[in-house]
Amino acid sequence: MFYEYFISFVLAFIITFCSTPIAKRIAFKIGAVDIPKDNRRMHKKPIARIGGLAIVSGFIISLLFNTVGAAFDMKGVFAPDKQFWGMIAGVFIIVGVGIVDDIKQLRAKVKLVFQLLAAFIVVYTGTSIQVITNPFSDIGLTQLSPYVSYPLTILWIVGITNAINLIDGLDGLAAGVSSISSLSLFFVSVILGDLNTAIVTAALAGSALGFLPYNFNPAKIFMGDTGATFLGFTLGVISIQGMLKSFAAIALAIPILVLGLPLFDTVFAILRRLVKGKSIMEADRGHLHHRLIDMGLSHKQSVVVMYVASAALGLCAIVLAEKGILGAIILFIAVSVFIIGGARYMSEVSDNDDEESTEDNLADEKKTNEIGTGEIQENS
């Protein structure tokens, strides 16, 4: 059974890795190029930004392989249902809007309308948050009415879609965090025995990781809205279809932990903008990755810190599914201490490296001047 997950992962990785250079060429031909215009941009030269096409290709082809296998009864574990096809329909809407946005830069409100439409299709085909944890109930769960369940589900999907898009501010950040989140959901799905979700998350992780070699600093191509919104939308839907089908008191906590990093960044960004009297859709330079850069960390160090934090939260979710809440809390506290301490140490190391680099440059300049002076005296 494990080899089917492995095939889904590897196939998605290979397709994405091989198709990314093609997506880069397409981007320059159709004008989907990111040109830095403000101080929020971390790059200084135009870069293709429709790399999400490669990610989507790897994901869809991998799932298509599993779907064909299921259709011809090739003893596979994958069994596409109405909810799966609802997710795929939503994916095509999100990707279509993303492509247009990467070329023409759509208004945020226009994109939001299509995101709501895609989320509505997912809900219409049977995916919804049906229960939430209730500490005051004997069974620890509260059944939600459709009037609460459907809007909450749409809010979750649209929120995660934009959360991944918001953290796509450093090279390799969104692709790496999405890979980690997908792998975390994969392991939780295996633990809970949800084989369909395991197949989908394996394919999603493979496609995101296949893009990462081209996107890690210094990036050769960006995923753009095509990739970021696709990853966010798919993670949002999968987290409901997989985790929230389980009528367990911990079910809601698992996707919140797995997607904790982009969720926190999004909620903090909304609150920050509201306090300042700005629109919640107005871009700024106050995201977590920007703050790490301002602390003195390098581009790569900031991304690594975000990777570690995301992996720690994902590990807590896996422990929560396997061992229960106490083990997850202990792990979360222990890992948090080391992450905070490590981030501070990395900042000091970065400062020391800058100082040593400056001293070396000054020494080289002094040596050059001395050589030049000696040559002048000799010629005299």
N, C-alpha and C positions, 0 to 999 in steps of 0.2 A: 504493500500500500504506500509505503514511504517513497518509492521510486516515482509514483505519479506526481507527488508534490515536487520532487526534485526535477522531473521533466518540465513541469509547468514553470518552475523558477528559471531553469537554465534556458529554456526556449525563449521566454520573455526577455531574459538578459541578452541573449545572442541577437535577437531581432532588433532590439533597441540599440544595442552597441553598433551594429552594422548599418542601421538606417539613420543614425544621427548625422553623419557627414552628408547624407542626401538631404536631410531636413535643413542643414546649414546652407547648402547650395540653393534650395528652394527659397529660403528666407531672403537671401540677397536679390533673387530674381523678382520676388513679389513685393519687396520693400518692407519686410518685417524685420527691421533693424532697430536696435536700441541705441539712440544717440544721447550721451550724457548732457543734460542741460542744467542740472542744479546740484547742490552739495549733498543731496541724499544719495546720489549715484556713487558707487565705490569704484567704478571703472572710468577710464579716460578716453577710450576710443570706441567707435561704433562696433557693436557685436550683434550677430544674428540672434533673434529671440523667439523662434517658433520651434525650438527643440522639443516641445511637448508633443509634436506630431510623432516623433520617434518613440516616445514613452507610450503613447496611446496605441501605436502599431504593435509594439511588443506585447502589451497587455491583451489586446483584442485577438491577435493571432494565437497566443497561448491558450486563451479561453476557447477560441474556435476549435483548436485541436482537441481539447477535452470535450467540447460539445459534440463534435463529429464522432468521437469515440463512444460517447454515451448513446448517440443516435443509432450507431451500428452495433450496439451491445458488445463493446470490446472489453467487457469486464472492468469498466472504470468505476470510480467512486463518485464521479461528478454527475449530478442530476439537475440540470437547469429547470427552474420553475417560473411561475408567473412573476414572482418578486425579482428574480434574476433578470428577466427580460425588461422589467420596469427600470431597473438600474441601468441597463445598457441603453435604453431609450433616452434616459436622462443624460447619460454620458455623451451621446451624440449631440444633444442640444448644447451642453456645456462646452464641448470641444468646438462646435461650429461657431459659437459666440466668441470663444477664445481666439480662434483663427482671425476672425474679423477684427477683434480688438487689437491683436498684435500687429495688424496692418494699418488700421485707421484710428486706433485709440477711441473706443466708445466711451460714452459718459457712464459714470458709475450707476446711475439710476436705470439706464437701459440694460446693463448687465444684470442688475438685481432682478429685473422683471423676468428675464429668461432663467435665472437661477431659481426663482420661485416656481416657474413653470416646470422645470426639471424635477424639483423636489415634490411638486404636486403629483406628477406622474408616478413617482416612486411610492408615494402614499396611496394613490389610487389603485396601484397594483398589489397592495397588501402589506407594505412595510410600514410599521409604526411603533412608537414607544408605548407599550401597553401597561407597564407597571413601573412604579418608582418605589424606592426604599422608604419605609415609614417606621421609625423607631418606636412609635406609640401603638403600633399594631402588634397583635400576638404573633402573626406570621411574618411580620417585618415588611410587608408589601401592601401597596395600595393600587387597586385596579383603576386605571384612568378611563374616563368617558371619552367617546370620540371627539367631543367638543374641545377637550383638553389635549388628547393624544395627537390628533392630526396637526394642529398648529405647533405643538411642541416639537413634533418630528420635523416639520418643515423648517422651523427655527434652528434646530440642531444641524440639519444638512446644510442649510445656507450659511450658518455660522462657521462650520468646519471648512466649507468651501473657501470662504474668505480668510479664515485663519491661516491656512497653508499659503494662500496668496500673499498675505501680509508679511510672513517671515521670509519670503523669497527676496531678501535684500542683500545677501552675501553669496558669493560663488559657492555652489554646492550645498547650501544650507537647506533649502526646501527639499531637494532630492534626497539628501542624507537623512533628514528627520522623517520624511515620508517612508523611506526604506526601513528605518528602525521601527516606526509605528506599525508598518505592515507586517514585519517579522514578529513583533510582539503579539499582534492580533492572530497571526498564524499559529504561534505556539499555544496561545490561549484556546483557539478553536480546536486544536488537536486534543488538548486536555479535556475540553468539554464535549468532544466527540462530534463537532459540527464539521463534517467533511467538505461540504460545499464551500463554506467560508474559508476553510483551509486552502482549498485549491485557488480561490480568487485572490486571497492575500499573498499566496506564494507567487502568483503571476504578477501582482502589483509590486511586490518587493523586487522581483527580478527586473521588471521594466525600469523602475526608478534607479536601481543600482547600475543597470546597463548604460544609463545616461550620465551617471556621476563622473566617470573618467574624463569626459569632455567638459563637465561643468564645474569641477573642483578648481580652486584658485591656482593659477589664473585661468578663468573660464574661456573656452573657445566658442561657446554657444550658450544662450540662456533658454530655459524652458518656456518663458513667457507666460501669459495668462492661459494659453492653451494647455500647458503642462501643469501649472500651479493649481488652477481651478479644477482640472480633471482629477488630480491627486487628492485635493481636498474633498471634492464631491464624492469620489469613490470611497475614500476612507470614512466619510460621514455616513454613507449608506451601509457599508459593510459592518461598521461598528454596531449599527442597529440590527441588521439582519442576523448577525452572528451572536453578539453578546446579549442583546435584549430579548431574544427569543427564550432565553433561560429564565425561568421563574425562580430566581434566587435573589436573595437580598443584596448580594454583591454585584449583580449584573450591571447596574448603572455605573458603579464605581470603576469598572474595568475600562470602558472606553474613555472615561474622563481622565483616568491615569495615563492611558496610552497616548492620548492626544493632549495631555496636560500642558505641554510647553506652548504650542500654538494657541491653545485656548486662553492661557494666562496672558500671553502677549496681546491677544485680541481684546480681551476684557479690559486690560490695563490701558490699551490705546483708546478705547471708547471712553473710559472714565477720564483719561487725561484730556481728551479733546472737549468733553462736556464741561469739565472744570474751567477750561480756558475759553469757553464760549464759542468753540469752533464746531463745524460740521463733523460728524463722526466719520464721514467719507473723505475728509480732507487729509491728504498725506502730510506726514511730518517726519522728523528725524529723532523719534523718541523710543523706537522699538528696542527690544532686548539686545539685538545684535549691534545696534548703534551705540548703546550704552557700554557694551563690552569694548568696543573700539575706543570710545571716549575714556575708558578706564586705563587705556594704555596697551591693551592686547592687540596683537597683530591680526590681520584678516584671518589667517589660518587658525590661529589660537582661539579666536572668537567662535569660529565654526566648530572646532573640536570641543570647546566647552558646551556648546549647544547640543552637539551629538551626545556627549556624556550624560548631560541632564536628561535628554530624551530617552536614552538607553536605560538610565536608572529608573525613570518612571515606568518604562515598558517592563523592566524586570520586576518592579513592584506589582504590576498588574498580573504578571505570570505567577508570582508567588501568591498573590491574593486568590487567584483561581485554583491553585494547587494546595496551598497550606492554610489559607484563611486570613482574616484581617489582622490578627496579632503579628504574624510573621511579616506581613507587608508593611505594617507600621514600623517595626523594628528596623527592617531593611531601609525604609525611606529615611528614617532619622540618621542612621549610620552613613548612608551614602551622601546625604545632604551636607553633612559636616565635611566630608572629604572633597566634595565638589566645590563648596565655598572656599575652603582652604586652598585647594589646588588652583582655583581661578585667581586668587590673590597672589599666589606664588608665581603663576605664569605671567602676571602683570609685572612683578618685580624682575623676573628673568628677562622679559621684553625690554624693560627700562635699562637693565644692565647691558644687554646686547647692543642697544642703541648707543649707550655711553662708550662701550668698547669700540664700536664701529666709528664713532666720532673721533675718539682718540687715535685710532689707527689711521684715519684719513688725515688728521692733523700731522701725525708723525710722517706719513708719506709725503705730505706737502712740504714739511720742513726739510726732509731729506732731498726732495727735488730742488728746493731753493738753494740748499747748500751746494749741491752738485753744479747748479747753474752758476752760482757765485764763483766756485772754484774754476770753472771753465773760462769765465770772464777774466779772472786774475791771471790765468795761465796764458791767455791770448795777449794780455797786456805786456 
